[in-house]
Amino acid sequence: MIFAAGYMLLPAFCAIILQTIHREKPFKNLRVSFHLNVWFIVAGIVPVIIAFMAMGISLLFPNISFSANYKGMFSALPADKAADVIQQLSKFPPIVFLFLELILAIFAGYTINAIFGLGEELGWRGYLLSTLKNKKMLPTSLIIGIVWGVWHFPLILLGHNYPQHPYVGVAMMIVMCILLTPTMIYLVIKSKSVIPAAIFHGTFNAIYRISDLYLVGGNDLTTGVTGVAGMVTLLLVNFGFCFYDRYITKENVFTKVIGEY
């Protein structure tokens, strides 16, 4: 956890170092703005929707079932230890525990997690997005997603997200990062700030495991936000924003050059 927390700050340091090398003013063109708008709220809501959608899609897979008694969350623990933890948690009604999880995740997403999320976002949706401003949404998302995904490989090999399949998990993480990027870029463009991306990132990190809490069966490659179910969910979310962009706002952000916004 200490390594991961420090690791998340490296892209911001790299962005500042690169700006210094190129004799640019620090933080210039990184879209750092605290001018509040509705997209700051959307950034905290969408990760929650993603988590619950991924849980629902996971239940469509064979041999995966819903459990309200926390078995899924502690399935990796030894049976005796898992039983003790579940017994303690059973004192709380599942709906109360779920409510507390949501409140804590959203609070963390707008506070401490957002700070560490900004450490990454100044690099990915700040400096790198600015560098790729002459490209359109899809190629930009592909490039940023691949770099962002590959950047995670030390954490994945240490067991993050895919403890059962760390090597395949590296490829899965790259795909997930590619699929996350269009939505996050859209938030940056619409809000005219990188802060909503940091809020999204922080809330996503706090909430994505909630689906595993109520699922029994499957594995880290299939269920939850980081599994195949999550990939399907992210595709649907991207299509949702694309539909909103094209047919409701009619701004066509997804088809224009990034630098036009």
N, C-alpha and C positions, 0 to 999 in steps of 0.2 A: 504493500500500500504506500509506503514511503517512497519507494522507487517510482511508482506510477504517478504519485502526486508531483514529484519533481520533474518527471519526464514530460508531463502535460504542459509545463511552463517553457520547455525548450523551443517550440516553434516561435513563441513571442520574442525570445532572446535572439533567435536566428533572424527574425524579421528586422529587429532593431540593428543588428550587426550589419545586415545587408544594406539597410538604408544608410548607415554610417559609411560603409565602403563606397557606396554610390553617391555620397555627399548629398543625401536627401535629408530633409528635416525629420527627426524621429516622430513616428506616428502619423506622418503626412500620408494621405491617400489610403489609410487603413480603415476608414469609415468609422472612426470612434466618435459616436454621438450619443448623448443621453437625452436627446429630445424625444420625450415619450409619445407614443402613438399606439393604436390598437394592436399592432404587430408585436409589441412587447408582451401583450397578453396571449396572443395566438401562439407565440413561441413556447409558452409554458403549458398550453393545453394540448397541442398536437402530440408531444411525446406520450402523454397519458392515453390518448386515443390509440396511438400506435401499439402501446403495451396491451391494451384490452383487445384490440383487433387481432394481434398476433396470438393471444391466448385462444380466442374464438376459432381462428383458422387452424391452430394446432389440434383442436378437438375434432377436426374433420379427418385427421390422419388415423390410420388403424392402430389399435392397441394403445391409444392415449385417452385418458379419461380425466374428468374433473373431480377434484377432491377439496373439500373445505376444511380438512383437518390438518393441513400443513405438511402432509407426507411428501409431496413433491419437493419442497424446499430443502428437506433434510435427508433425502434419499441417499446422498453421498456419504452421510455419516454412518458409523457403526450402528447396528440395530439398537443396542442398549442405550447409547447416547442419544440417538434420534428419538427413542421412546421417551426419555426423560425430558428433552426439550419440548416435544409435542405435548406432553402432559402439563408442563408449565404454561405453554401457550393456550392450551384448551380452556384455561380459566377465563380467557377473553373470548367473547362471541366473535366468530369470524368476520362479521360485518363491522364490528368495532375495530378489529385489528386492521382490516382493509382500509377503513376510514383514516386511521392513524398513519398508515403507510402512505396514503395519498397526500395527507397534509404535510408529513415530513418530507416527502419527495419534492413537492412543489416549493416548500420553504427552502430546502437545500438548493433546488434548481435556480432560485432567484438570489441566493446568497453565496455560501462558500463554494458550491459546485460551479456557479457561474464564474467565480473568480478564476478557478483552475480551468474551466472551459474556455475562458477568454485567453488563457495562456496558449491554447491551441488555435483558437479562432483568429487571433491576430496574425497567425501564420497562414492558415488555410483560407478562411473567408475574408482575410484582410490583405496581407501582402501578396499571396499567390493569386487571389482573385483580381487584384489590381494589375498584376503582371500579365494576366490573361484577358484583360479587358477588351481586346480586339477580337475575341472569339465569341461564339454563341454559347447558349446554355449547355447543350449536350456535350460538345467537346471539352468545354471548361469543366463540367462535372466529372467527365471521365478522367481527365488529367489530375484534378485535385483529389478525386476519390482514390485513384491508384496510389498517388504519393502518400496520402493520409493513411490508407490501408497498409501499405508496405511499412510505413513508419511504426505501426503497432506491433510488428513481428516479434520484438524481444518480449513484450508483455504476453503475447499469445503463446509463445514457446514456454513461458513461465507458468502457464496454466490459466491465463485470463480468458474468460468467455467460453473456451473450448478445452476444458481440462481432460476430457476423454479422448479428444482428437486434436492435439496441438498443432500438428503439421498440416493437416487438412484445414484446420482452423485458420491458418494464415491466409489461405485462399478465400475462405468464407468471409473473413474480416475485410478483405479487399473489396469483395462484391458488396458487402453491407455498406461500406464507406462510399462506394460509388452510388448506391441507391439512396443514401442519406443526403448526398450533396445537393441535388437539384432543389429539394425543399428548403435546405438551409440557405442556399444562394438566393432563392426567391424571398425568404424572410429578410435577408440583408438588403436586397434591392428595394423591396416594398417599404421597409422601415427607414431606409437610407442610413443604416447603422449596423455595425458588426455585433452590437450588444445582444439583440435578439437571438443571434446564432449562438452566443455564449450561454444565454438562458436556455435555449433549446437543448444544447449540448449538456448543460448541467442537469436539467430535469430528466433528460433521456438517460443519463448515467444513474440517476437516483431511482428511476421508475421501471426500467426495462426488465428487471428480474422479478417483477410482481407476477408475471404470467407463470413462471416456474413454481411459484408458491402454491398454485392451485392445480398443477398438472401432474399426473402420474403416468409414467411410461415415456417412450421415446428416448432421445438422447440430445446432446448439445448441438448436433448437426441438423436436427429436425424441428424441435419445438422452441417456442419462445421467440423473442425478438431477434436473437442472434442466429436462429436456425432457419430452415427453409420457409417455415411459416412466417417468420419476420421478413424475409426477402419478398414474399408475395404481398405482405402488408405494405411494405415500403413502395412497391410498384403501384399499388392501388392509391396510396397517398399522393404519390407523384402525379398520377393520372388525375386525381381529384384537384390538385392545385393547377394542373395544366388546363383542365376543363374550366375552372374558375377564371383563369387568366385569359383564356381565349373567348369564352362565350358570355362571361358575366362582366368582367372589367374591360375586356377587349383591348388589353394593353399589349398582348403578344410578347410578354417578357421571355417566354420560352423559345421564341424564334428569332429574336433580335440580338444584335451584338451587345455584350455586357456593358461596354463603355457608353452606350446610349442612355444608361440610367444612372 
